[in-house]
Amino acid sequence: MDIAEWVTARGGIVHRQQILDAGIPPGRLRAAITRGEVDRVKRYWVATTTAPTALVSAARASGRLACISAATLRGWWIPEGVGASLHVVVKRDGHAPPADIVTHWSAPLVPLPAHHLVESIPDCLEHVASCLPFEQALVVWESALRHERLHPDVVAKMSWRTPPAKRLASIATGRSDSGLKTIFVVRLTPWGVPIRQQVLIAGHRVDVLIGDRLIVQLDGFAYHSTPQDRQRDLAHDRDVIARGYTVLRFSYRDVVSDWAGVERTVTTAIAQGLHLAR
């Protein structure tokens, strides 16, 4: 068994005990380290050049990847401008990591074995709830529910310990397939106008339905439609307009950089009663 290949196949960094449990003698491991085939990280971790930098940094800090850093590694949608700093969680009696690392000291909601370098999903969500402003935290939570296939009822029943986490657990639905849609819905919800997501109309699901007749479609930052996709969208727009709906389309930049313009357009449509069934 090639130790470097074995470690690489498991994410590029593993706990020393995992290698020994796989039947690799300590002498072979020491020899591989001496030859430079793998690197020793702190005392208990072994890594190859393929290891994610964030995981190596967490191991060096004697902690686990946490909060936004763990969310990023898992592939959750992260708001623009968030996530530059490395977040780790360490034991309450552990040593403080370097000053450039954001440190979390809370006891875990979900205890994990020593060889786990990333905190649990519930712990990650709770840290995000405390670290980020409400709107940004909800963006991450919505993405997490969708990405991890977590049902809102299950999330609501978890033993959250902080008021921000309890609030988010009570309202997160997992219906938004992008953070852009979460931002839009969060900002419009206080208006008191009925808002629904992913409503099936004329054979296709629309991003947001305001009231009974005002459809909002949101084209995300990574949105690159093919001519066929664009033609399908336009055909659907024509179909729903013929059925008495109004369609508003906004881009990522519209929502993120010109919210005042988006708000002005939506309020004008509502003032004209375009959201009401006639």
C-alpha positions in Angstrom: 0.0 0.0 0.0 1.4 3.4 -1.0 0.9 5.7 2.0 0.8 8.9 -0.1 -1.8 7.5 -2.4 -3.8 6.2 0.5 -3.8 9.6 2.2 -4.6 11.5 -1.0 -7.6 9.2 -1.6 -9.0 10.3 1.8 -8.9 14.0 1.2 -5.1 14.6 1.5 -4.9 14.8 5.3 -5.7 12.1 7.8 -5.2 11.4 11.5 -2.1 9.2 12.3 -4.4 6.7 14.0 -6.4 6.1 10.9 -3.2 5.1 9.1 -2.2 2.7 11.8 -5.8 1.3 11.9 -5.5 0.5 8.2 -2.7 -1.9 9.0 0.3 0.3 8.1 3.2 -0.2 10.5 4.5 2.8 12.4 8.0 2.2 10.9 6.6 2.5 7.3 4.9 5.7 8.2 8.0 7.2 9.7 10.0 6.2 6.6 7.4 7.8 4.3 7.7 11.0 6.3 11.5 10.9 6.3 11.5 10.4 2.5 9.1 13.4 2.0 6.3 11.3 0.5 4.0 12.7 3.2 4.2 15.5 5.7 3.6 15.5 9.4 1.3 18.2 10.5 1.7 18.9 14.2 1.9 15.6 16.1 -1.1 13.6 14.9 -1.8 14.5 11.3 -0.3 13.3 8.0 -0.8 15.2 4.8 0.1 15.2 1.1 0.3 18.2 -1.2 -3.3 17.6 -2.3 -4.6 18.5 1.2 -6.9 21.6 1.3 -5.0 24.5 2.8 -7.9 25.2 5.2 -7.8 21.7 6.7 -4.0 21.8 7.1 -4.3 25.2 8.9 -7.1 23.7 11.2 -4.8 20.8 12.1 -1.9 23.1 12.8 -4.2 25.1 15.1 -5.2 21.9 16.9 -8.8 22.6 16.1 -11.6 21.8 13.6 -12.6 23.9 10.6 -15.7 25.9 11.6 -18.3 28.4 10.7 -17.9 30.0 7.3 -14.7 28.1 6.6 -16.5 24.8 7.1 -19.5 26.0 5.1 -17.2 26.9 2.2 -15.6 23.5 2.2 -19.0 21.9 2.1 -20.0 23.9 -0.9 -22.7 26.0 0.6 -23.5 29.3 -1.0 -21.5 32.1 0.7 -22.5 35.8 0.4 -20.1 38.0 -1.6 -17.3 39.4 0.6 -17.7 36.9 3.4 -15.3 34.1 4.3 -11.8 35.7 3.9 -10.7 34.7 7.5 -10.1 31.1 8.6 -12.5 30.0 11.3 -11.6 27.1 13.7 -13.2 25.7 16.8 -10.9 24.5 19.6 -11.4 22.8 22.9 -12.1 25.2 25.8 -8.9 24.1 27.5 -6.9 24.2 24.3 -4.3 26.7 23.2 -5.3 29.8 21.3 -4.5 29.6 17.6 -2.6 32.4 15.8 -4.2 35.9 15.9 -5.2 35.8 12.2 -7.5 32.9 12.8 -11.1 33.5 14.0 -11.4 31.2 17.0 -14.6 29.6 18.4 -14.5 28.1 21.9 -18.0 26.7 22.3 -18.6 23.0 23.2 -19.9 21.1 20.3 -23.5 20.3 19.8 -22.4 17.0 18.1 -19.3 15.3 19.5 -17.0 14.0 16.9 -14.1 11.5 16.9 -10.5 12.9 17.1 -9.9 12.3 13.4 -12.6 14.7 12.2 -11.1 18.1 11.0 -14.5 19.7 10.1 -17.2 20.4 12.7 -20.6 18.9 12.3 -23.3 20.5 10.2 -25.4 21.7 13.2 -22.3 23.2 14.8 -21.4 24.9 11.6 -24.9 26.4 11.3 -24.9 27.6 14.9 -21.6 29.3 14.4 -22.7 30.9 11.2 -25.8 32.2 13.0 -23.7 34.0 15.6 -20.9 35.2 13.3 -22.9 36.8 10.4 -25.6 39.4 10.2 -29.1 37.9 9.9 -29.5 38.3 6.2 -26.2 36.8 5.3 -26.6 34.0 7.9 -30.0 33.1 6.4 -28.4 32.9 2.9 -26.0 30.3 4.3 -28.7 28.4 6.2 -31.0 28.2 3.2 -28.1 26.9 1.1 -27.2 24.4 3.7 -30.7 23.0 4.0 -30.9 22.6 0.2 -27.4 21.2 -0.3 -27.5 18.8 2.7 -31.2 17.9 2.0 -32.2 18.9 5.5 -35.9 19.1 6.1 -37.0 22.4 7.9 -39.0 20.4 10.5 -35.9 18.4 11.4 -33.7 21.6 11.7 -36.4 23.3 13.9 -36.2 20.4 16.4 -32.5 20.6 16.9 -31.3 21.8 20.3 -30.1 25.2 19.3 -28.4 27.1 22.1 -28.3 30.7 20.8 -31.2 33.1 19.9 -29.8 33.7 16.4 -29.8 30.0 15.6 -33.2 29.5 17.1 -34.6 32.3 15.0 -33.0 31.0 11.8 -34.2 27.5 12.5 -37.8 28.8 12.8 -37.8 30.4 9.4 -35.3 28.6 7.1 -37.1 26.6 4.4 -34.5 25.4 2.0 -36.7 26.5 -0.9 -34.2 29.0 -2.3 -31.8 27.4 -4.8 -29.4 30.4 -4.6 -28.5 33.0 -2.0 -29.7 35.7 -4.4 -33.3 34.4 -4.0 -32.9 34.3 -0.2 -31.8 37.9 -0.1 -34.7 39.0 -2.3 -37.3 37.2 -0.2 -35.8 38.3 3.2 -35.9 42.0 2.1 -39.5 41.8 0.8 -41.0 39.7 3.6 -41.4 42.7 6.1 -43.7 44.4 3.5 -46.5 42.1 4.5 -47.3 41.1 0.9 -47.8 37.3 0.4 -44.6 35.9 -1.1 -44.1 32.3 -2.3 -41.2 30.5 -3.8 -40.9 27.8 -6.5 -44.5 28.0 -7.5 -45.5 25.9 -10.5 -47.1 28.1 -13.1 -47.7 27.0 -16.7 -45.5 23.9 -16.4 -42.5 25.7 -14.9 -41.5 26.8 -11.4 -41.0 30.5 -10.9 -38.5 31.9 -8.5 -40.9 34.2 -6.5 -44.6 34.9 -6.8 -45.7 38.1 -5.1 -49.4 38.1 -4.3 -51.4 36.2 -6.9 -50.0 37.6 -10.2 -46.6 39.2 -9.9 -43.8 36.9 -10.9 -40.1 37.7 -10.1 -37.4 35.8 -11.9 -33.8 36.1 -10.6 -30.8 35.4 -12.7 -27.8 34.6 -10.5 -24.2 35.6 -10.6 -23.2 32.3 -12.4 -26.2 32.5 -14.7 -25.1 31.8 -18.3 -28.1 30.7 -20.4 -27.7 29.0 -23.7 -29.8 30.3 -26.6 -32.2 27.4 -26.0 -32.5 28.2 -22.3 -33.1 31.8 -23.1 -35.7 31.0 -25.7 -37.5 28.7 -23.2 -37.5 31.4 -20.6 -38.9 34.0 -23.0 -41.6 31.5 -24.2 -42.6 30.9 -20.6 -42.7 34.6 -19.9 -45.1 35.1 -22.8 -47.2 32.2 -21.7 -47.7 33.4 -18.2 -48.2 37.0 -19.3 -51.0 35.7 -21.6 -52.5 34.1 -18.5 -52.7 37.4 -16.7 -49.4 37.5 -14.8 -46.7 40.2 -14.8 -43.1 39.1 -15.0 -40.1 41.1 -13.6 -36.6 39.9 -14.2 -33.6 41.0 -12.1 -29.9 40.1 -12.3 -27.5 39.3 -9.5 -26.0 42.8 -9.8 -29.5 44.4 -9.7 -30.2 42.8 -6.3 -26.7 43.1 -4.8 -25.6 46.5 -6.2 -28.9 48.4 -7.0 -31.4 47.2 -4.5 -33.0 50.7 -4.5 -33.8 50.2 -8.2 -35.2 46.8 -7.6 -37.3 48.0 -4.7 -38.6 50.9 -6.8 -39.7 48.6 -9.6 -41.4 46.1 -7.3 -43.2 48.9 -5.3 -44.4 50.5 -8.5 -45.8 47.2 -9.7 -47.6 46.6 -6.4 -48.9 50.2 -6.4 -50.5 49.4 -9.8 -52.1 46.3 -8.4 -50.2 44.0 -10.7 -49.8 41.5 -7.9 -53.6 41.1 -7.5 -55.8 38.6 -9.3 -58.3 40.4 -11.6 
